[in-house]
Amino acid sequence: MSFATSFKTSSEDGDPRRSKGQSSRATILLAAAKLVTTKGLNGLSVGDLAAEVGMSKSGLYAHFKSKEELDLATIETAAAIFDREVLQPAMMAPAGTERLKALASAFLSHLERRVFPGGCFFAAVAAELDTRPGPARDRVVEVLDKWFSLLRQCILDAQAFGEIDPNVEVAQAVFEIESMLLTANFLFVMANDPIHLTQGHRGVENVLARLAVSPKSKKKRSVRGTP
């Protein structure tokens, strides 16, 4: 699953001028995505961003017609980064519990490596946009819905494989796991202490251990399945 929107690469059109423009745009958006996690979308000014990338305001305006366009493009860039840093590595793990653990580990790893200086981009932006309807909020909600759907599918797969109790309420399990990850993100950013990432990892492990099919249940299912 990819959160990122597919973009046509500069090599496809063969125009050096367009390639340079795309490179500048990518540099701007990467800087914007990082700044947003510390300043917020609303606090991201064209002046701050221009200074960050060493460009004039007029030069930056040449890439984006409006602040809304810049905001939406920044969200897409963050989605592509999240896809690359968290989702793609985790999706290599086997479906079920292992993939769920891989997703949690990759999420916590991208915090520890400070892919974004202010922690999880989408946690930061969701808190800012939750009461501000509009295209930016809609896109963030879409990204988060896909993330929750991925966690939910991992739980369903784990139940199908006999790793998690089939009676477990999937929505509640996803809520508890996401709560561990978000709390780890918040405390790590606030305290700058990696112990909170370790606690988040342990918290997810504890949730999964509680949800796991008991050895007694496995034995009963095995006996029932015996011809």
SVG drawing of the C-alpha trace seen along z (x, -y; Angstrom):
<svg xmlns="http://www.w3.org/2000/svg" viewBox="-16 -38 36 77">
<polyline fill="none" stroke="black" stroke-width="0.4" points="0.0,0.0 1.3,-3.5 0.2,-6.7 2.0,-8.7 0.5,-10.2 2.4,-9.1 4.2,-11.9 5.8,-12.0 9.6,-12.1 11.7,-14.7 13.5,-12.1 10.2,-11.3 9.9,-14.7 13.6,-15.2 13.4,-19.0 16.4,-20.2 14.6,-23.3 11.7,-21.4 14.1,-19.0 15.7,-21.9 12.3,-23.2 11.2,-19.9 14.4,-19.6 13.9,-23.0 10.2,-22.1 11.3,-18.9 13.9,-20.7 11.2,-23.3 8.7,-20.6 11.2,-18.5 12.1,-21.6 8.4,-22.5 7.5,-19.0 10.2,-19.2 9.3,-22.7 5.6,-21.9 6.3,-19.4 7.8,-22.2 5.8,-25.3 2.5,-23.8 0.9,-24.3 -0.6,-27.5 2.7,-28.7 4.6,-27.8 5.2,-31.2 6.5,-31.7 9.3,-33.9 10.5,-31.2 10.5,-28.6 12.3,-30.8 15.0,-31.5 15.3,-27.8 16.0,-26.9 17.9,-30.0 15.4,-31.3 13.6,-34.6 9.9,-34.8 9.2,-35.5 11.2,-32.5 9.1,-30.3 5.9,-31.8 6.9,-30.7 6.4,-27.1 3.1,-27.5 0.2,-29.7 -1.3,-29.8 -0.6,-28.8 -3.3,-26.1 -1.4,-24.6 1.8,-24.6 0.1,-23.0 -1.4,-20.2 1.9,-19.5 3.7,-19.4 1.2,-16.8 1.8,-14.7 5.6,-14.9 5.2,-13.8 3.0,-10.9 5.7,-9.8 8.4,-10.0 6.2,-8.0 5.6,-5.4 9.3,-5.1 10.5,-5.2 7.7,-3.2 5.4,-1.3 7.7,0.2 10.1,1.7 7.3,3.1 5.4,4.6 8.3,7.0 7.4,8.8 5.0,11.8 1.3,10.8 -0.3,11.0 1.4,10.3 4.9,10.0 3.8,7.3 2.1,5.5 5.2,5.6 7.2,4.4 4.9,1.5 5.2,0.4 9.0,0.8 9.3,-1.1 7.1,-3.9 9.2,-4.2 12.4,-4.0 11.4,-6.9 10.9,-9.0 14.2,-8.0 16.0,-8.8 14.3,-12.2 13.0,-11.8 10.9,-14.8 12.3,-17.0 9.0,-17.4 8.1,-13.7 5.3,-12.1 4.2,-14.6 0.7,-13.3 0.3,-13.3 1.4,-16.9 -0.8,-18.0 -3.9,-16.1 -3.8,-17.8 -3.6,-21.2 -6.3,-20.5 -8.8,-18.5 -11.2,-21.5 -10.3,-23.1 -12.3,-21.7 -10.9,-21.9 -8.8,-20.1 -5.7,-19.8 -7.7,-18.2 -9.5,-15.9 -6.2,-14.7 -4.7,-14.1 -7.8,-12.2 -7.5,-10.0 -3.8,-9.2 -4.7,-8.3 -7.7,-6.2 -5.3,-4.2 -2.9,-3.8 -5.7,-2.5 -6.9,-0.2 -3.5,1.3 -3.3,1.9 -6.8,3.4 -5.9,5.7 -2.9,6.9 -5.1,7.8 -7.6,9.6 -4.8,11.6 -3.4,12.5 -6.8,13.8 -7.1,15.8 -3.7,17.3 -4.6,18.3 -2.2,15.8 -4.8,13.5 -8.0,14.5 -10.8,14.5 -13.1,12.9 -10.9,9.8 -12.6,6.6 -10.5,5.4 -11.3,1.7 -10.4,1.7 -7.1,3.5 -6.2,0.9 -7.1,-1.9 -4.8,-0.5 -1.9,0.1 -2.2,-3.4 -2.5,-4.9 0.9,-3.4 2.5,-4.7 1.1,-8.2 2.0,-8.5 5.5,-7.4 5.7,-10.1 4.4,-12.8 6.6,-12.0 9.7,-11.5 9.2,-14.9 8.5,-16.6 11.3,-15.0 13.8,-14.1 14.3,-10.8 14.4,-7.6 13.1,-5.7 9.7,-6.6 10.2,-4.9 11.2,-1.8 8.1,-2.1 6.0,-2.4 7.5,0.8 6.9,2.6 3.4,1.3 2.6,2.7 4.2,6.0 2.1,6.1 -1.1,5.5 -0.3,8.3 0.6,10.7 -2.8,10.0 -4.6,10.5 -2.7,13.7 -4.5,17.0 -3.7,18.9 -1.8,22.2 -4.9,23.9 -7.1,22.5 -4.6,23.6 -4.6,27.1 -8.4,27.2 -8.5,26.0 -5.8,28.6 -7.9,31.4 -11.0,30.3 -9.2,30.3 -7.9,33.8 -9.7,36.3"/>
</svg>
